[in-house]
Amino acid sequence: MILCSFYNMSGFYQCKEIIEYQRQERINEEEGMNKKLTDNTVRKDKECEAVKSVVFVKTHKTASSTLQNIFLRYGLKHDLKIALPKNSGNRFYYPQPFAKWMIKPFDDPSEPVIIANHLRASPELYKTFPEAKKITILRDIPSLYESSFGYMKDLSKPYKKAGSIEKFYENPMKYYNKKDPAGQSGNDVFARNHVAFDLGLPWTESNKIEKSIEYLDKTLDLVILSDFFKESMILLRKELCWDWDDVLFFVTNQRSEKKELSSDLAQKMREWNAFDTAIYSHFNSTFWKKIEAYQNFDADMKILDEKLEQIKQTCLAGEKICPPNDSKCQFNPGGGIKLKAFELSETGKKKPLCKYMIMPELSLSKEIFKKQWPGWKNFYGK
């Protein structure tokens, strides 16, 4: 149970909203138990047990913010302890490999069971959460690196030097710093194999690709593909034994403008980012094998489509384009990048689930900081 008595008034009302969210979810669950189980929305008690601990390796530019929102919402709904950075930031000291000391300690002896903010994976990450389901997300290479360039073109030195995506891929070695491929801040890694980097793999060593994929196969419980997000949510729900409402989503942190790629440029991207290409190819294959083995997949897809339409009609009034550096939207790196955001309907404004579903990553992390550490005031502060 959450206690609000030690909050200031602003924090108090935020805490009350979280409690209302949890209360409403319990009411929904109780109502669901009284319905006929015609759509599998509520699981039979002995069918499976809902997973409470999740390690989400949040890769960059893969629709990972949308998936992160799902995990953080679940933690809030069930009052679970969520790991956040010790320095009160939003990333776990990226680009350093994750270490347990990076987690902000709680005021009591309890340990977190969910971790979903950006980090660079390491063996210590998985040791820190031994009971957790381990999940990550991938994206098809041309789409991924078009997004990476568009988003990081002013922050990643190789991209900035090239000036355009076509020029970069004409001769990437001209702009790539082989001696320091990640750069001091980690931003330069976006120019090559940044998914392998995020996953904690030797991303510059092509002779270790096969062994790295074997390692991921043994370590991860589920690899989601952002290109097939709805299909992925069906697999996620089954893997975690969650209810349908737990895997509903609106796509967040999405640019309003994207560049069309020629087949020649797409092939150059795959070749230059060979490590990431191999990872995606392998898990794309295993993904569809899971779909093929899934009983009643089409029926569950129909249920998900219906529920996504219902939540959209309930929550949303429409979309908007965020101006650069709008605090109500996701982190924006500048460069005139326009991001999509959602406008809540009058009904949606009254429903905590709707509010959390459209909440940007930084805002949601801020809510969790204030809930778990009542004295918390601002990012990278005390």
C-alpha positions in Angstrom: 0.0 0.0 0.0 1.2 3.5 -0.8 1.4 6.1 1.9 1.0 9.8 0.9 1.3 11.5 4.2 5.0 12.5 3.8 4.5 14.2 0.4 4.2 18.0 -0.2 0.9 19.0 -1.7 2.0 18.5 -5.3 3.5 15.1 -4.6 0.4 14.3 -2.5 -2.0 14.7 -5.4 0.3 12.7 -7.7 0.4 10.0 -5.1 -3.4 10.0 -4.8 -3.6 9.6 -8.6 -1.4 6.5 -8.4 -3.6 5.1 -5.7 -6.7 5.8 -7.7 -5.1 4.0 -10.7 -4.4 1.0 -8.6 -8.0 1.1 -7.1 -9.6 1.3 -10.5 -7.5 -1.6 -11.8 -8.6 -3.7 -8.8 -12.3 -2.8 -9.6 -11.8 -3.7 -13.2 -10.2 -7.1 -12.2 -13.1 -7.8 -9.9 -15.7 -7.0 -12.6 -13.8 -9.1 -15.0 -14.0 -12.1 -12.6 -17.8 -11.9 -12.8 -17.9 -12.0 -16.6 -17.9 -15.1 -18.7 -14.4 -15.9 -19.8 -15.3 -15.5 -23.5 -12.2 -13.5 -24.5 -9.5 -14.8 -22.2 -9.2 -11.3 -20.6 -9.0 -12.8 -17.1 -6.9 -15.9 -16.8 -8.0 -19.0 -14.9 -6.3 -19.1 -11.5 -4.3 -22.3 -12.1 -3.5 -21.6 -15.8 -0.4 -19.6 -15.0 0.9 -17.0 -12.5 1.5 -13.4 -13.4 5.2 -12.5 -13.6 6.1 -9.6 -11.3 9.8 -9.2 -12.1 11.1 -8.0 -15.4 14.5 -6.9 -16.8 13.9 -4.9 -19.9 17.0 -4.1 -21.9 15.8 -0.9 -23.5 17.6 -0.6 -26.8 17.7 2.8 -28.6 15.4 3.8 -31.5 13.4 0.5 -31.5 10.0 1.7 -30.1 11.5 0.8 -26.7 9.8 3.8 -25.0 6.4 2.3 -25.9 7.4 -1.0 -24.3 9.0 0.7 -21.3 5.7 2.4 -20.7 4.0 -1.0 -20.4 6.5 -2.3 -17.8 6.4 0.9 -15.7 2.6 1.0 -15.8 2.5 -2.5 -14.6 4.9 -1.7 -11.7 2.7 1.2 -10.6 -0.5 -0.8 -10.9 0.8 -3.5 -8.6 2.9 -1.2 -6.3 6.1 -3.0 -7.3 9.6 -1.6 -6.6 11.1 -0.2 -9.8 14.8 0.4 -10.2 15.9 3.9 -11.1 19.4 5.4 -11.4 21.3 6.4 -8.2 22.2 9.8 -9.7 18.5 10.6 -10.1 18.9 10.6 -13.8 17.0 8.7 -16.5 19.7 6.4 -17.7 21.9 4.0 -15.7 25.2 5.8 -16.3 25.1 5.0 -20.0 27.4 4.1 -21.8 29.0 2.3 -18.9 28.1 -1.4 -18.5 25.4 -1.8 -15.8 26.5 -2.5 -12.3 24.3 -2.9 -9.2 25.7 0.2 -7.5 24.0 2.3 -10.2 20.6 1.6 -8.7 19.2 4.2 -6.3 18.7 2.5 -2.9 15.4 2.5 -1.2 14.7 3.9 2.3 14.0 0.3 3.4 15.8 -3.0 2.8 13.6 -3.9 -0.2 15.0 -4.6 -3.6 13.6 -3.6 -7.0 11.9 -6.2 -9.2 11.5 -4.2 -12.4 14.2 -2.3 -14.4 13.3 -0.6 -17.7 15.3 2.5 -18.2 18.1 2.9 -20.6 21.3 1.1 -19.7 24.1 -1.0 -21.3 23.5 -4.6 -20.4 26.0 -6.7 -18.5 26.2 -10.1 -16.8 25.8 -8.3 -13.5 22.4 -7.0 -14.7 21.0 -10.5 -15.0 22.6 -11.5 -11.7 21.0 -8.6 -9.9 17.5 -9.7 -11.0 17.8 -13.5 -10.9 14.1 -14.3 -10.9 13.2 -11.8 -13.7 11.9 -12.5 -17.1 14.6 -11.0 -19.5 13.2 -9.1 -22.5 14.5 -6.8 -25.2 13.3 -5.3 -28.4 14.8 -5.1 -31.9 13.9 -3.3 -35.2 14.6 -4.0 -38.8 18.0 -2.5 -39.7 17.2 0.1 -42.5 14.3 1.4 -40.4 16.4 1.5 -37.3 19.3 3.3 -38.8 17.2 5.8 -40.7 15.6 6.6 -37.3 19.0 6.7 -35.5 20.4 9.2 -38.1 17.3 11.3 -38.0 17.3 11.5 -34.2 21.0 11.7 -33.5 22.4 13.6 -36.4 23.4 16.5 -34.3 24.7 14.5 -31.3 26.7 11.7 -33.0 29.9 13.1 -34.4 30.1 10.7 -37.4 26.6 11.6 -38.5 27.2 15.3 -37.9 30.4 15.3 -40.0 28.7 13.5 -42.9 25.7 15.9 -42.8 23.4 13.5 -44.7 22.5 9.8 -44.4 23.4 9.2 -48.0 26.8 10.8 -47.6 27.6 8.8 -44.5 26.8 5.5 -46.1 28.8 6.3 -49.2 31.9 5.9 -47.1 31.2 5.4 -43.4 34.9 4.8 -42.5 35.6 8.3 -43.5 33.5 9.6 -40.5 33.8 6.6 -38.1 36.4 6.8 -35.3 37.7 3.3 -35.1 39.9 4.1 -32.0 37.0 5.5 -30.0 33.8 4.2 -31.7 31.4 4.9 -28.8 32.7 8.4 -28.0 33.0 9.8 -24.5 29.2 10.3 -24.1 28.3 7.1 -26.0 26.5 9.1 -28.7 29.0 8.1 -31.5 28.0 4.4 -31.1 24.7 5.2 -32.9 26.8 5.3 -36.1 27.4 1.5 -36.0 25.9 -1.6 -34.3 24.4 0.3 -31.4 21.9 -2.4 -30.6 24.8 -4.9 -30.0 26.4 -2.2 -27.9 23.2 -1.8 -25.8 22.9 -5.5 -25.3 26.4 -5.6 -23.8 28.1 -7.4 -26.7 31.5 -6.9 -28.3 29.9 -4.8 -31.0 33.1 -4.0 -32.9 34.3 -7.6 -33.2 32.7 -9.4 -36.1 34.3 -12.7 -35.3 32.2 -12.9 -32.1 28.8 -12.5 -33.7 27.9 -16.1 -33.6 28.9 -16.7 -30.0 27.1 -13.5 -29.0 23.8 -14.6 -30.5 24.2 -17.9 -28.7 24.6 -16.0 -25.5 21.5 -13.9 -26.1 19.6 -17.1 -26.9 20.4 -18.6 -23.6 20.0 -15.4 -21.6 16.8 -13.7 -22.9 13.3 -15.0 -22.4 11.6 -13.0 -25.1 12.8 -10.7 -28.0 10.2 -8.4 -29.3 10.2 -7.0 -32.8 9.0 -3.4 -33.1 8.1 -4.0 -36.8 5.4 -6.4 -35.6 4.4 -4.8 -32.3 0.9 -6.1 -32.0 2.1 -9.7 -32.6 4.8 -9.0 -30.0 2.2 -7.9 -27.4 0.4 -11.2 -27.8 3.6 -13.1 -27.2 4.5 -10.8 -24.3 1.1 -11.3 -22.6 1.5 -15.0 -22.8 5.1 -15.0 -21.6 4.2 -12.9 -18.6 0.7 -14.2 -17.9 -0.7 -10.7 -17.9 -4.1 -9.3 -18.7 -5.0 -7.6 -21.9 -5.1 -4.2 -20.3 -1.5 -4.6 -19.2 -0.2 -4.8 -22.8 -2.3 -2.1 -24.4 -0.3 0.7 -26.0 -0.1 3.9 -27.9 3.2 4.4 -29.8 5.3 7.1 -28.1 8.4 9.0 -29.0 7.6 8.7 -32.8 8.9 11.2 -35.3 6.3 12.9 -37.5 8.6 12.8 -40.6 10.6 9.9 -41.9 12.9 9.5 -44.9 12.2 7.0 -47.7 15.2 4.7 -48.3 16.4 3.3 -51.6 17.1 -0.4 -51.8 20.8 0.4 -52.3 21.0 2.5 -49.2 19.1 -0.1 -47.2 21.6 -2.7 -48.2 24.6 -0.5 -47.3 23.0 -0.1 -43.8 22.8 -3.8 -43.4 26.3 -4.4 -44.4 27.8 -1.6 -42.3 25.9 -2.7 -39.3 26.6 -6.4 -39.8 26.4 -7.3 -36.1 23.0 -5.8 -35.6 21.9 -7.3 -38.9 22.8 -10.8 -37.7 21.1 -10.3 -34.4 17.9 -9.1 -36.0 17.9 -11.9 -38.6 18.3 -14.6 -36.0 15.5 -13.3 -33.7 13.2 -12.5 -36.6 13.4 -16.3 -37.4 12.7 -17.4 -33.8 10.0 -14.8 -33.5 7.9 -16.3 -36.3 8.5 -19.8 -35.0 6.9 -18.7 -31.7 3.9 -17.3 -33.7 3.5 -20.5 -35.6 3.5 -22.5 -32.4 1.0 -20.2 -30.7 -2.5 -21.8 -30.4 -5.4 -19.5 -31.3 -3.1 -16.7 -32.4 -5.6 -15.2 -34.8 -8.3 -15.2 -32.1 -6.1 -13.4 -29.7 -5.1 -10.9 -32.4 -8.7 -10.1 -32.9 -9.2 -9.5 -29.2 -6.1 -7.2 -29.1 -7.3 -5.2 -32.1 -10.7 -4.7 -30.5 -9.2 -3.7 -27.2 -6.8 -1.3 -28.8 -9.7 0.3 -30.7 -11.7 0.6 -27.5 -8.9 2.2 -25.5 -8.2 4.6 -28.4 -11.9 5.6 -28.5 -12.0 6.0 -24.7 -8.7 7.9 -24.2 -7.8 9.9 -27.2 -9.2 13.1 -28.9 -6.4 13.0 -31.5 -2.7 13.5 -32.2 -0.5 16.6 -32.2 3.0 17.5 -33.3 5.3 18.6 -30.5 7.5 21.6 -31.0 11.2 21.1 -30.2 12.0 20.9 -26.5 8.3 20.7 -25.4 8.5 19.3 -21.8 5.1 17.6 -22.4 6.7 15.3 -25.0 9.6 12.9 -25.0 13.3 14.0 -24.8 14.1 15.9 -28.0 17.7 16.1 -29.1 17.1 19.3 -31.2 17.8 19.8 -34.8 14.2 20.7 -35.6 13.0 17.1 -35.0 9.2 16.9 -34.7 7.7 14.2 -32.5 4.1 13.0 -32.3 2.1 13.1 -29.1 -1.5 12.5 -28.1 -4.4 14.7 -26.9 -6.7 13.1 -24.3 -10.4 13.2 -24.7 -12.5 14.6 -21.8 -13.2 11.0 -20.7 -9.5 10.1 -21.0 -8.5 13.0 -18.8 -10.4 11.3 -16.0 -8.9 7.9 -16.4 -5.5 7.2 -14.8 -4.7 4.4 -17.3 -5.2 6.8 -20.2 -2.9 9.4 -18.6 -0.2 6.9 -18.0 -0.4 5.4 -21.5 0.4 8.8 -23.2 2.9 9.9 -20.5 6.4 10.6 -21.9 9.3 8.6 -20.5 10.7 11.4 -18.5 7.4 12.4 -17.0 6.7 8.7 -16.0 10.1 8.3 -14.5 9.5 11.5 -12.5 6.3 10.1 -11.1 8.1 7.0 -10.0 10.9 8.9 -8.4 8.4 11.0 -6.4 6.4 7.9 -5.3 9.4 5.8 -4.2 11.5 8.7 -2.8 9.2 11.4 -1.4 12.0 13.9 -1.0 13.0 13.7 -4.7 12.9 17.0 -6.5 14.5 16.9 -9.9 16.6 14.9 -12.4 20.2 14.7 -11.4 19.4 16.4 -8.1 19.0 15.0 -4.7 
